[in-house]
Amino acid sequence: MPRSVIKGDMVVVIAGDDKGRVGEVLRVDSKLDKVLVQGVNRVYKHLRPSRQHPQGGRIQKEMPIHISNVLPVDPKTNQPTRVGFRINADGSKERVAGKSGESLGTVRKSR
């Protein structure tokens, strides 16, 4: 199944506690349908003292959210948009923004 969100995309969170926040996709997990978005769904992780963290303490880190809770940002309007796919004349496949038709990048090169 093609993914509407890939690493490096700017996305808007459309559901959950962080609704309305914008961030860059750091990682996509296709098997679990999860994405890791910079600055979204931050939690505290409590660390016991170790060699790497001699003081121990708490660190803040991002946790993955479900891919259905984010939408890519349309580069033309800076609004969240659904994603469509278009096959060009040379055989390459690209992602396009739903209403504006603006290209979001190629998925596959021509064969």
Secondary structure by P-SEA (a helix, b strand, c coil): ccccccccbbbbbcccccccbbbbbccccccccbbbbcccbbbbbbbcccccccbbbbbbbbbbcccccbbbbccccccbbbbbbbbcccccccccccccccccccccccc
